[in-house]
Amino acid sequence: MKQSLKFATVACAITLALGGCSQSTPSNSAVSTQAPQVQSIKTYNADTFFDTTSIRGNSFSSTGDKILVSSDESGIYSLYEVNATTGDKTRLTNFEDSTYPVRYFPNDDRVLFTKDSGGNERYHVYVREADGTVKDLTPGDETRASFAGFTKDGSQFFITSNKRDAKFMDLYRVDSKTYKITPVYQNTLGLNVGAISPDGRYIALSKSNTNKDSDTFILDTYKKSLKPQLISKHDTPAQYSPDTFSVDSKYLYYSTDAKGEFSQVWRYDLATGEHSAALKDDWDVSFIYFSKSGRYQVSGVNADASTKVTVIDTQTGKEIAMPTLPAGNLRSVNFSSDEKTMAFYLNSDTSPSNLFVWQVGSNQAKQLTNTLSKEINQNDLVESTIVRFKSFDGLEIPGVLYKPKQASSTNKVPALIWVHGGPGGQSRTGYSAMQQHLVNHGYAIFAVNNRGSSGYGKTFFHLDDKKHGTDDLQDIVFGKQHLQGLDWVDADRIGIMGGSYGGFMTAAALAFEPEEFKVGINIFGVTNWVRTLNSIPPWWESFKKSLYDEMGDPATDGERHRAISPLFHAKNITKPLMVIQGANDPRVLQVESDELVAAVKANGVPVEYVLFDDEGHGFSKKENRITASNAYLNFLDTYLK
């Protein structure tokens, strides 16, 4: 669902692939006279692609000699301690479900992490003691909790939890030694915790009013009233969301699109109430934060589907000079407590994220991980290009295009339109094992950022409001027409696939534009908006109004929801369909996929259904990604290629 990018948790990356290696050449290479058309393309199977490791997190230990990460090299995400000098790893957790890192405690080697159960999205906050024992700090079958920050001295930290009321996240203070939990703020107004000042005094809260408008509040915990103070008074709809506090707890940095099309960062003086501009760009400023002493400012800009990270030395006001690095974009920049060492990831279309460390000011950074499978030659992978086309009404639509190396004007390839999740997500550059695997096997992929996608200004973002399955679907259809105009694409062999909201768009394309696409792959997709909007998880209460502004209120828009729901129009589906579903999905209930599969089968149309008993809304287990990826390729080879 579309929600503020500041608070959206990316619960899953639908990455896939096949396994082993084989040689293949373009089918007409024997008669080709152009060198690029006769080159031998090495292809890899799912097991090989998923021998690639996904890794996240980069919290330094208090002494700076270790880095906490989560890696799926064992098959699920587990915590590892990485030696910051050698790159040697020590595994810290071994659960049936994936574990995700929060950080080290500031003054010792204890670790905080989160985990749900079977993909149910009821995350708990856990502590791993130095001796390896684990304690659930937020127990309860119905509890959902998250970490909210340490105080600067490390003596306390904060968590949010819905244990009091399933609909709202209250704020609690936790003693770092005893783990005694003390209530700080009882959330009866539907506010969300956005940031906490390093001294623990101030809480920045946000409230979603509509899908175009939100407010930011400051709660001073030193005042007995505990009444949040509105600091974002405005007359016309605009988004305001907290980012971070300054390290001296004197200023709040917040994001707003009130000043133009794109999100900017502004600074609020807690003593005087003065607002001043801090950071702006020609694109959305995605984030800003500071190193422990405040010397280094890290910010990111969503520049045309790629994040551009900048690190400023606040003492000089200048960008720091990084050493020569491999091609790729910086991600997740972090500093050791003494600020002498910087950790970061590099990621590109042809290389998954790798962890680096750099002694600030030195001439060389050290790469600690090699996450791409040793069996894969990076030169066999494909870099994307950003492409734009005109839609039905003349609106320019951007997308990320992957051209297989086998493709040429004399060796036309089948193609897939990929639709991102959301609504309001964005297809971006960067490594995707799923996409690279399909491209490696000769399928072009065009990840279209239809109207309603984030990253292209607030006007573009809201063009799909209450027009889902209509105007945005036409953007997808016109994206297909753009592919048909490329001399290396087989115009008669174009399919569609996507996850979550993209799964809905896939089913909608087959139901409402039944002659446009040859096949469809619906991954965890909504097919019955009537049911989905009446069964949202309780913890979505704080932005339910925004969701209804976006999609329509089920109390008043039920007729339209039925009209755009592919399930109720499944009789129109005549092209082969694949459906992927997690049995524990709290967003898209299994019954939706069950019913769609049954309805399309009744048409006599080929349908393949892959149900994962141990997944939710996405993949957390490598074994399941391999299974799904095998299924995708076999389905496409059967019905599209």
KOLDOKE-244650 format. One record per residue (C-alpha): residue in three letters; x, y, z. Coordinates in steps of 0.2 Angstrom, whole numbers, plus 5000, padded with zeros to 4 digits. Layout:
% KOLDOKE-244650
Ala | X | Y | Z
...
END
This chain:
% KOLDOKE-244650
Met | 5000 | 5000 | 5000
Lys | 5006 | 5018 | 4997
Gln | 5013 | 5025 | 5013
Ser | 5026 | 5038 | 5018
Leu | 5043 | 5032 | 5011
Lys | 5051 | 5038 | 5028
Phe | 5042 | 5024 | 5038
Ala | 5039 | 5010 | 5025
Thr | 5048 | 4994 | 5030
Val | 5054 | 4985 | 5015
Ala | 5048 | 4968 | 5021
Cys | 5054 | 4958 | 5006
Ala | 5064 | 4960 | 4990
Ile | 5057 | 4948 | 4977
Thr | 5073 | 4941 | 4971
Leu | 5074 | 4925 | 4961
Ala | 5085 | 4914 | 4949
Leu | 5088 | 4897 | 4942
Gly | 5104 | 4886 | 4946
Gly | 5120 | 4878 | 4937
Cys | 5127 | 4884 | 4921
Ser | 5125 | 4880 | 4902
Gln | 5130 | 4888 | 4886
Ser | 5118 | 4895 | 4874
Thr | 5119 | 4906 | 4858
Pro | 5106 | 4917 | 4849
Ser | 5096 | 4906 | 4838
Asn | 5101 | 4915 | 4822
Ser | 5119 | 4918 | 4827
Ala | 5125 | 4907 | 4813
Val | 5119 | 4919 | 4800
Ser | 5123 | 4935 | 4810
Thr | 5137 | 4946 | 4803
Gln | 5138 | 4958 | 4818
Ala | 5150 | 4953 | 4832
Pro | 5138 | 4957 | 4846
Gln | 5125 | 4945 | 4838
Val | 5137 | 4930 | 4837
Gln | 5144 | 4931 | 4855
Ser | 5141 | 4916 | 4866
Ile | 5130 | 4921 | 4881
Lys | 5133 | 4910 | 4896
Thr | 5117 | 4907 | 4906
Tyr | 5115 | 4902 | 4924
Asn | 5101 | 4893 | 4933
Ala | 5092 | 4898 | 4949
Asp | 5104 | 4889 | 4961
Thr | 5118 | 4899 | 4954
Phe | 5109 | 4915 | 4955
Phe | 5104 | 4912 | 4972
Asp | 5121 | 4907 | 4977
Thr | 5122 | 4926 | 4977
Thr | 5121 | 4933 | 4995
Ser | 5110 | 4947 | 5000
Ile | 5116 | 4957 | 5015
Arg | 5110 | 4972 | 5025
Gly | 5115 | 4982 | 5040
Asn | 5131 | 4990 | 5045
Ser | 5131 | 4994 | 5063
Phe | 5149 | 4996 | 5071
Ser | 5153 | 4988 | 5088
Ser | 5157 | 5000 | 5102
Thr | 5176 | 4997 | 5098
Gly | 5174 | 4999 | 5080
Asp | 5182 | 4982 | 5076
Lys | 5166 | 4973 | 5071
Ile | 5151 | 4976 | 5060
Leu | 5134 | 4969 | 5063
Val | 5125 | 4963 | 5047
Ser | 5111 | 4951 | 5041
Ser | 5115 | 4939 | 5027
Asp | 5105 | 4925 | 5019
Glu | 5120 | 4915 | 5014
Ser | 5113 | 4900 | 5025
Gly | 5096 | 4901 | 5016
Ile | 5087 | 4913 | 5027
Tyr | 5093 | 4930 | 5034
Ser | 5103 | 4928 | 5050
Leu | 5114 | 4939 | 5060
Tyr | 5133 | 4939 | 5057
Glu | 5147 | 4949 | 5065
Val | 5160 | 4954 | 5052
Asn | 5178 | 4958 | 5057
Ala | 5181 | 4976 | 5051
Thr | 5199 | 4972 | 5046
Thr | 5198 | 4954 | 5038
Gly | 5180 | 4952 | 5033
Asp | 5179 | 4936 | 5043
Lys | 5161 | 4932 | 5048
Thr | 5154 | 4924 | 5064
Arg | 5136 | 4919 | 5064
Leu | 5126 | 4925 | 5079
Thr | 5108 | 4919 | 5076
Asn | 5100 | 4903 | 5069
Phe | 5081 | 4903 | 5069
Glu | 5069 | 4896 | 5057
Asp | 5063 | 4913 | 5052
Ser | 5074 | 4927 | 5046
Thr | 5082 | 4939 | 5058
Tyr | 5086 | 4957 | 5054
Pro | 5099 | 4968 | 5063
Val | 5095 | 4984 | 5073
Arg | 5112 | 4988 | 5080
Tyr | 5125 | 4985 | 5093
Phe | 5122 | 4993 | 5110
Pro | 5133 | 5009 | 5111
Asn | 5144 | 5003 | 5125
Asp | 5146 | 4984 | 5123
Asp | 5144 | 4969 | 5111
Arg | 5126 | 4966 | 5115
Val | 5115 | 4966 | 5099
Leu | 5097 | 4971 | 5096
Phe | 5087 | 4963 | 5081
Thr | 5070 | 4960 | 5075
Lys | 5060 | 4944 | 5069
Asp | 5043 | 4940 | 5064
Ser | 5035 | 4922 | 5063
Gly | 5032 | 4914 | 5046
Gly | 5030 | 4931 | 5037
Asn | 5015 | 4937 | 5048
Glu | 5024 | 4954 | 5050
Arg | 5021 | 4954 | 5069
Tyr | 5039 | 4959 | 5072
His | 5047 | 4958 | 5090
Val | 5062 | 4967 | 5096
Tyr | 5075 | 4955 | 5103
Val | 5092 | 4957 | 5112
Arg | 5106 | 4945 | 5110
Glu | 5117 | 4945 | 5125
Ala | 5136 | 4944 | 5124
Asp | 5136 | 4926 | 5129
Gly | 5124 | 4922 | 5115
Thr | 5107 | 4920 | 5125
Val | 5092 | 4928 | 5117
Lys | 5078 | 4938 | 5125
Asp | 5062 | 4943 | 5117
Leu | 5059 | 4961 | 5124
Thr | 5041 | 4962 | 5117
Pro | 5032 | 4946 | 5119
Gly | 5014 | 4942 | 5114
Asp | 5006 | 4933 | 5100
Glu | 4997 | 4949 | 5094
Thr | 5011 | 4961 | 5097
Arg | 5020 | 4971 | 5084
Ala | 5035 | 4981 | 5090
Ser | 5050 | 4991 | 5083
Phe | 5066 | 5000 | 5089
Ala | 5065 | 5019 | 5090
Gly | 5083 | 5024 | 5095
Phe | 5096 | 5025 | 5109
Thr | 5099 | 5040 | 5120
Lys | 5116 | 5047 | 5116
Asp | 5124 | 5040 | 5132
Gly | 5117 | 5023 | 5128
Ser | 5109 | 5021 | 5145
Gln | 5092 | 5019 | 5138
Phe | 5083 | 5015 | 5121
Phe | 5066 | 5017 | 5115
Ile | 5053 | 5005 | 5107
Thr | 5036 | 5006 | 5100
Ser | 5023 | 4993 | 5102
Asn | 5004 | 4990 | 5100
Lys | 5002 | 4978 | 5115
Arg | 4990 | 4990 | 5123
Asp | 4979 | 4993 | 5107
Ala | 4982 | 4983 | 5091
Lys | 4979 | 4998 | 5081
Phe | 4991 | 5010 | 5088
Met | 5010 | 5010 | 5092
Asp | 5014 | 5017 | 5110
Leu | 5031 | 5023 | 5114
Tyr | 5041 | 5015 | 5128
Arg | 5058 | 5018 | 5136
Val | 5069 | 5003 | 5140
Asp | 5083 | 5003 | 5153
Ser | 5099 | 4996 | 5144
Lys | 5105 | 4986 | 5159
Thr | 5089 | 4979 | 5167
Tyr | 5077 | 4980 | 5151
Lys | 5064 | 4988 | 5162
Ile | 5051 | 4995 | 5151
Thr | 5043 | 5012 | 5155
Pro | 5028 | 5020 | 5146
Val | 5033 | 5037 | 5138
Tyr | 5018 | 5041 | 5127
Gln | 5001 | 5033 | 5125
Asn | 4996 | 5035 | 5107
Thr | 4978 | 5038 | 5107
Leu | 4978 | 5051 | 5092
Gly | 4985 | 5039 | 5079
Leu | 5002 | 5047 | 5078
Asn | 5018 | 5039 | 5072
Val | 5035 | 5041 | 5081
Gly | 5047 | 5048 | 5068
Ala | 5063 | 5053 | 5078
Ile | 5069 | 5055 | 5096
Ser | 5082 | 5068 | 5101
Pro | 5099 | 5061 | 5107
Asp | 5095 | 5067 | 5125
Gly | 5079 | 5058 | 5125
Arg | 5069 | 5074 | 5129
Tyr | 5060 | 5077 | 5113
Ile | 5049 | 5065 | 5102
Ala | 5045 | 5070 | 5084
Leu | 5028 | 5063 | 5079
Ser | 5019 | 5063 | 5062
Lys | 5001 | 5061 | 5058
Ser | 4994 | 5057 | 5041
Asn | 4978 | 5067 | 5038
Thr | 4975 | 5063 | 5019
Asn | 4986 | 5055 | 5006
Lys | 4992 | 5073 | 5002
Asp | 4993 | 5080 | 5019
Ser | 5002 | 5076 | 5035
Asp | 5008 | 5085 | 5050
Thr | 5023 | 5085 | 5062
Phe | 5022 | 5087 | 5081
Ile | 5035 | 5089 | 5095
Leu | 5032 | 5081 | 5111
Asp | 5043 | 5088 | 5126
Thr | 5044 | 5074 | 5139
Tyr | 5049 | 5086 | 5152
Lys | 5032 | 5094 | 5152
Lys | 5019 | 5085 | 5163
Ser | 5005 | 5088 | 5150
Leu | 5013 | 5076 | 5137
Lys | 5003 | 5086 | 5124
Pro | 5011 | 5085 | 5106
Gln | 5014 | 5103 | 5099
Leu | 5010 | 5105 | 5081
Ile | 5025 | 5113 | 5072
Ser | 5019 | 5111 | 5054
Lys | 5005 | 5124 | 5052
His | 5000 | 5126 | 5034
Asp | 4985 | 5131 | 5023
Thr | 4986 | 5120 | 5008
Pro | 4989 | 5101 | 5008
Ala | 5007 | 5096 | 5010
Gln | 5017 | 5082 | 5018
Tyr | 5028 | 5085 | 5033
Ser | 5038 | 5070 | 5041
Pro | 5052 | 5070 | 5054
Asp | 5069 | 5064 | 5049
Thr | 5081 | 5066 | 5063
Phe | 5087 | 5078 | 5077
Ser | 5104 | 5086 | 5078
Val | 5116 | 5078 | 5089
Asp | 5115 | 5092 | 5102
Ser | 5096 | 5090 | 5102
Lys | 5093 | 5108 | 5098
Tyr | 5086 | 5106 | 5080
Leu | 5074 | 5094 | 5071
Tyr | 5076 | 5090 | 5053
Tyr | 5060 | 5086 | 5044
Ser | 5055 | 5083 | 5026
Thr | 5041 | 5092 | 5017
Asp | 5035 | 5094 | 4999
Ala | 5026 | 5111 | 5004
Lys | 5039 | 5121 | 4995
Gly | 5037 | 5113 | 4977
Glu | 5035 | 5097 | 4968
Phe | 5049 | 5088 | 4977
Ser | 5053 | 5084 | 4995
Gln | 5065 | 5095 | 5004
Val | 5073 | 5095 | 5021
Trp | 5070 | 5109 | 5033
Arg | 5077 | 5113 | 5050
Tyr | 5066 | 5118 | 5066
Asp | 5074 | 5127 | 5080
Leu | 5067 | 5119 | 5096
Ala | 5071 | 5135 | 5106
Thr | 5065 | 5148 | 5095
Gly | 5052 | 5139 | 5084
Glu | 5061 | 5146 | 5068
His | 5060 | 5135 | 5052
Ser | 5075 | 5136 | 5039
Ala | 5079 | 5127 | 5023
Ala | 5093 | 5114 | 5026
Leu | 5093 | 5104 | 5009
Lys | 5085 | 5104 | 4993
Asp | 5088 | 5096 | 4975
Asp | 5079 | 5094 | 4959
Trp | 5073 | 5077 | 4965
Asp | 5066 | 5071 | 4981
Val | 5078 | 5072 | 4996
Ser | 5076 | 5055 | 5003
Phe | 5085 | 5055 | 5020
Ile | 5097 | 5065 | 5031
Tyr | 5107 | 5059 | 5046
Phe | 5123 | 5063 | 5056
Ser | 5138 | 5054 | 5063
Lys | 5139 | 5052 | 5082
Ser | 5147 | 5069 | 5085
Gly | 5138 | 5077 | 5071
Arg | 5154 | 5080 | 5061
Tyr | 5148 | 5071 | 5045
Gln | 5131 | 5073 | 5037
Val | 5124 | 5060 | 5026
Ser | 5110 | 5063 | 5014
Gly | 5102 | 5054 | 4999
Val | 5093 | 5060 | 4984
Asn | 5081 | 5049 | 4973
Ala | 5088 | 5055 | 4956
Asp | 5079 | 5047 | 4942
Ala | 5077 | 5030 | 4951
Ser | 5094 | 5029 | 4958
Thr | 5099 | 5035 | 4975
Lys | 5114 | 5048 | 4975
Val | 5122 | 5048 | 4992
Thr | 5132 | 5063 | 4998
Val | 5143 | 5064 | 5014
Ile | 5147 | 5082 | 5020
Asp | 5161 | 5086 | 5033
Thr | 5151 | 5099 | 5043
Gln | 5167 | 5107 | 5049
Thr | 5172 | 5113 | 5032
Gly | 5155 | 5112 | 5023
Lys | 5162 | 5102 | 5009
Glu | 5159 | 5085 | 5002
Ile | 5172 | 5072 | 5008
Ala | 5184 | 5065 | 4995
Met | 5180 | 5047 | 4993
Pro | 5194 | 5035 | 4986
Thr | 5192 | 5027 | 4969
Leu | 5178 | 5014 | 4970
Pro | 5171 | 5001 | 4959
Ala | 5155 | 5006 | 4949
Gly | 5140 | 5007 | 4959
Asn | 5129 | 5018 | 4971
Leu | 5133 | 5020 | 4989
Arg | 5121 | 5014 | 5001
Ser | 5119 | 5013 | 5020
Val | 5134 | 5024 | 5025
Asn | 5138 | 5023 | 5044
Phe | 5153 | 5028 | 5055
Ser | 5162 | 5020 | 5069
Ser | 5159 | 5029 | 5086
Asp | 5176 | 5038 | 5085
Glu | 5172 | 5043 | 5067
Lys | 5188 | 5037 | 5060
Thr | 5181 | 5023 | 5050
Met | 5166 | 5023 | 5038
Ala | 5156 | 5008 | 5032
Phe | 5145 | 5007 | 5017
Tyr | 5138 | 4996 | 5003
Leu | 5141 | 4998 | 4984
Asn | 5127 | 4991 | 4973
Ser | 5124 | 4991 | 4954
Asp | 5113 | 4983 | 4941
Thr | 5127 | 4970 | 4939
Ser | 5133 | 4968 | 4957
Pro | 5123 | 4965 | 4973
Ser | 5127 | 4975 | 4988
Asn | 5145 | 4973 | 4995
Leu | 5151 | 4979 | 5011
Phe | 5166 | 4991 | 5012
Val | 5176 | 5000 | 5025
Trp | 5186 | 5015 | 5023
Gln | 5198 | 5024 | 5035
Val | 5192 | 5042 | 5032
Gly | 5205 | 5052 | 5022
Ser | 5215 | 5037 | 5016
Asn | 5218 | 5033 | 4998
Gln | 5209 | 5016 | 4997
Ala | 5194 | 5007 | 5004
Lys | 5193 | 4988 | 5008
Gln | 5180 | 4977 | 5001
Leu | 5174 | 4965 | 5015
Thr | 5162 | 4954 | 5005
Asn | 5160 | 4946 | 4988
Thr | 5141 | 4943 | 4987
Leu | 5140 | 4938 | 4968
Ser | 5141 | 4919 | 4965
Lys | 5159 | 4914 | 4960
Glu | 5151 | 4905 | 4946
Ile | 5144 | 4921 | 4938
Asn | 5154 | 4932 | 4927
Gln | 5148 | 4949 | 4930
Asn | 5151 | 4953 | 4911
Asp | 5136 | 4941 | 4908
Leu | 5124 | 4952 | 4917
Val | 5115 | 4968 | 4910
Glu | 5115 | 4986 | 4915
Ser | 5099 | 4995 | 4914
Thr | 5095 | 5011 | 4905
Ile | 5082 | 5024 | 4910
Val | 5069 | 5026 | 4896
Arg | 5054 | 5037 | 4894
Phe | 5038 | 5036 | 4883
Lys | 5022 | 5045 | 4880
Ser | 5006 | 5038 | 4887
Phe | 4988 | 5039 | 4881
Asp | 4986 | 5057 | 4886
Gly | 5003 | 5063 | 4882
Leu | 5010 | 5061 | 4899
Glu | 5029 | 5056 | 4900
Ile | 5031 | 5039 | 4909
Pro | 5048 | 5034 | 4915
Gly | 5055 | 5016 | 4916
Val | 5070 | 5005 | 4919
Leu | 5074 | 4994 | 4904
Tyr | 5085 | 4979 | 4903
Lys | 5090 | 4973 | 4886
Pro | 5097 | 4955 | 4885
Lys | 5114 | 4953 | 4877
Gln | 5106 | 4940 | 4865
Ala | 5094 | 4953 | 4858
Ser | 5097 | 4962 | 4841
Ser | 5087 | 4967 | 4826
Thr | 5090 | 4950 | 4819
Asn | 5087 | 4940 | 4835
Lys | 5071 | 4948 | 4843
Val | 5068 | 4943 | 4860
Pro | 5052 | 4941 | 4871
Ala | 5049 | 4954 | 4884
Leu | 5040 | 4957 | 4900
Ile | 5033 | 4973 | 4908
Trp | 5037 | 4973 | 4926
Val | 5025 | 4983 | 4938
His | 5031 | 4988 | 4955
Gly | 5022 | 4986 | 4972
Gly | 5013 | 5000 | 4981
Pro | 5003 | 5009 | 4975
Gly | 5016 | 5022 | 4976
Gly | 5032 | 5012 | 4974
Gln | 5045 | 5014 | 4962
Ser | 5056 | 5003 | 4951
Arg | 5074 | 5007 | 4953
Thr | 5091 | 5004 | 4947
Gly | 5102 | 4991 | 4957
Tyr | 5104 | 4973 | 4958
Ser | 5089 | 4961 | 4956
Ala | 5093 | 4942 | 4955
Met | 5076 | 4939 | 4949
Gln | 5077 | 4951 | 4935
Gln | 5095 | 4947 | 4930
His | 5090 | 4929 | 4929
Leu | 5076 | 4932 | 4917
Val | 5086 | 4944 | 4907
Asn | 5101 | 4931 | 4907
His | 5089 | 4919 | 4899
Gly | 5084 | 4930 | 4885
Tyr | 5069 | 4940 | 4892
Ala | 5069 | 4959 | 4890
Ile | 5062 | 4968 | 4906
Phe | 5054 | 4985 | 4906
Ala | 5050 | 4991 | 4924
Val | 5038 | 5004 | 4920
Asn | 5035 | 5018 | 4934
Asn | 5017 | 5022 | 4929
Arg | 5008 | 5037 | 4935
Gly | 5006 | 5036 | 4954
Ser | 5024 | 5030 | 4957
Ser | 5035 | 5040 | 4969
Gly | 5051 | 5049 | 4965
Tyr | 5044 | 5060 | 4951
Gly | 5036 | 5074 | 4960
Lys | 5019 | 5075 | 4970
Thr | 5009 | 5079 | 4955
Phe | 5014 | 5063 | 4946
Phe | 5012 | 5054 | 4963
His | 4994 | 5058 | 4964
Leu | 4988 | 5056 | 4946
Asp | 4982 | 5038 | 4950
Asp | 4972 | 5042 | 4965
Lys | 4955 | 5033 | 4964
Lys | 4960 | 5029 | 4946
His | 4968 | 5012 | 4949
Gly | 4966 | 4999 | 4936
Thr | 4961 | 5012 | 4923
Asp | 4974 | 5027 | 4920
Asp | 4989 | 5018 | 4927
Leu | 4984 | 5002 | 4918
Gln | 4984 | 5012 | 4902
Asp | 5002 | 5018 | 4906
Ile | 5007 | 4999 | 4907
Val | 4998 | 4996 | 4890
Phe | 5008 | 5010 | 4882
Gly | 5024 | 5004 | 4889
Lys | 5020 | 4988 | 4880
Gln | 5018 | 4998 | 4864
His | 5035 | 5006 | 4867
Leu | 5043 | 4989 | 4868
Gln | 5034 | 4984 | 4852
Gly | 5043 | 4999 | 4843
Leu | 5060 | 4992 | 4848
Asp | 5068 | 4983 | 4834
Trp | 5076 | 4970 | 4845
Val | 5059 | 4965 | 4854
Asp | 5047 | 4952 | 4847
Ala | 5031 | 4962 | 4846
Asp | 5020 | 4947 | 4847
Arg | 5028 | 4940 | 4863
Ile | 5026 | 4952 | 4877
Gly | 5020 | 4947 | 4895
Ile | 5017 | 4956 | 4911
Met | 5022 | 4952 | 4929
Gly | 5023 | 4961 | 4946
Gly | 5022 | 4959 | 4965
Ser | 5010 | 4965 | 4977
Tyr | 5001 | 4980 | 4969
Gly | 5011 | 4975 | 4953
Gly | 5002 | 4958 | 4955
Phe | 4985 | 4967 | 4955
Met | 4990 | 4976 | 4939
Thr | 4995 | 4960 | 4931
Ala | 4978 | 4952 | 4934
Ala | 4970 | 4968 | 4929
Ala | 4979 | 4968 | 4913
Leu | 4973 | 4951 | 4909
Ala | 4955 | 4954 | 4914
Phe | 4953 | 4972 | 4907
Glu | 4965 | 4972 | 4892
Pro | 4964 | 4953 | 4888
Glu | 4972 | 4954 | 4871
Glu | 4987 | 4965 | 4876
Phe | 4998 | 4953 | 4885
Lys | 5002 | 4935 | 4881
Val | 5005 | 4929 | 4899
Gly | 5004 | 4936 | 4916
Ile | 5013 | 4932 | 4933
Asn | 5004 | 4938 | 4948
Ile | 5016 | 4938 | 4964
Phe | 5006 | 4941 | 4980
Gly | 4994 | 4952 | 4971
Val | 4978 | 4960 | 4976
Thr | 4963 | 4953 | 4966
Asn | 4948 | 4958 | 4977
Trp | 4949 | 4976 | 4983
Val | 4933 | 4974 | 4992
Arg | 4940 | 4961 | 5004
Thr | 4957 | 4968 | 5005
Leu | 4952 | 4985 | 5010
Asn | 4940 | 4978 | 5023
Ser | 4954 | 4966 | 5031
Ile | 4969 | 4977 | 5032
Pro | 4981 | 4973 | 5047
Pro | 4975 | 4983 | 5063
Trp | 4992 | 4992 | 5064
Trp | 4989 | 5001 | 5048
Glu | 4976 | 5011 | 5057
Ser | 4986 | 5027 | 5058
Phe | 4987 | 5029 | 5039
Lys | 4970 | 5021 | 5035
Lys | 4963 | 5038 | 5030
Ser | 4977 | 5041 | 5018
Leu | 4974 | 5023 | 5011
Tyr | 4956 | 5027 | 5008
Asp | 4960 | 5044 | 5000
Glu | 4971 | 5034 | 4988
Met | 4960 | 5019 | 4985
Gly | 4943 | 5024 | 4990
Asp | 4933 | 5021 | 5006
Pro | 4925 | 5003 | 5006
Ala | 4910 | 5011 | 5015
Thr | 4906 | 5022 | 5000
Asp | 4917 | 5016 | 4985
Gly | 4913 | 4997 | 4986
Glu | 4905 | 4998 | 4968
Arg | 4921 | 5005 | 4961
His | 4932 | 4993 | 4970
Arg | 4922 | 4978 | 4963
Ala | 4923 | 4986 | 4946
Ile | 4942 | 4986 | 4947
Ser | 4945 | 4970 | 4955
Pro | 4951 | 4956 | 4943
Leu | 4942 | 4942 | 4953
Phe | 4925 | 4948 | 4948
His | 4930 | 4949 | 4930
Ala | 4940 | 4933 | 4929
Lys | 4929 | 4927 | 4915
Asn | 4938 | 4939 | 4904
Ile | 4955 | 4931 | 4907
Thr | 4960 | 4920 | 4892
Lys | 4979 | 4921 | 4893
Pro | 4990 | 4909 | 4903
Leu | 4992 | 4915 | 4921
Met | 5004 | 4911 | 4936
Val | 4999 | 4915 | 4954
Ile | 5012 | 4915 | 4968
Gln | 5005 | 4917 | 4986
Gly | 5011 | 4916 | 5004
Ala | 5000 | 4907 | 5016
Asn | 5004 | 4918 | 5030
Asp | 5001 | 4935 | 5020
Pro | 4992 | 4947 | 5031
Arg | 4990 | 4959 | 5017
Val | 4984 | 4949 | 5003
Leu | 4974 | 4934 | 5010
Gln | 4977 | 4917 | 5003
Val | 4958 | 4916 | 4999
Glu | 4960 | 4929 | 4986
Ser | 4973 | 4919 | 4976
Asp | 4963 | 4903 | 4978
Glu | 4947 | 4911 | 4971
Leu | 4956 | 4919 | 4956
Val | 4965 | 4902 | 4952
Ala | 4948 | 4893 | 4953
Ala | 4939 | 4906 | 4942
Val | 4952 | 4906 | 4928
Lys | 4954 | 4888 | 4928
Ala | 4935 | 4887 | 4925
Asn | 4938 | 4897 | 4909
Gly | 4949 | 4882 | 4902
Val | 4964 | 4894 | 4903
Pro | 4981 | 4887 | 4909
Val | 4984 | 4892 | 4927
Glu | 4999 | 4888 | 4938
Tyr | 4998 | 4891 | 4956
Val | 5013 | 4891 | 4968
Leu | 5008 | 4892 | 4987
Phe | 5022 | 4894 | 5000
Asp | 5016 | 4888 | 5017
Asp | 5030 | 4897 | 5026
Glu | 5030 | 4914 | 5018
Gly | 5020 | 4930 | 5020
His | 5019 | 4945 | 5009
Gly | 5036 | 4941 | 5000
Phe | 5050 | 4930 | 5001
Ser | 5061 | 4928 | 5017
Lys | 5069 | 4911 | 5012
Lys | 5081 | 4908 | 4998
Glu | 5075 | 4890 | 4995
Asn | 5058 | 4898 | 4991
Arg | 5065 | 4911 | 4979
Ile | 5074 | 4897 | 4969
Thr | 5057 | 4887 | 4968
Ala | 5048 | 4903 | 4962
Ser | 5061 | 4908 | 4950
Asn | 5061 | 4890 | 4942
Ala | 5043 | 4892 | 4941
Tyr | 5044 | 4909 | 4932
Leu | 5056 | 4903 | 4919
Asn | 5047 | 4887 | 4916
Phe | 5031 | 4895 | 4914
Leu | 5038 | 4909 | 4902
Asp | 5047 | 4896 | 4892
Thr | 5031 | 4886 | 4890
Tyr | 5019 | 4900 | 4886
Leu | 5029 | 4915 | 4880
Lys | 5045 | 4909 | 4872
END
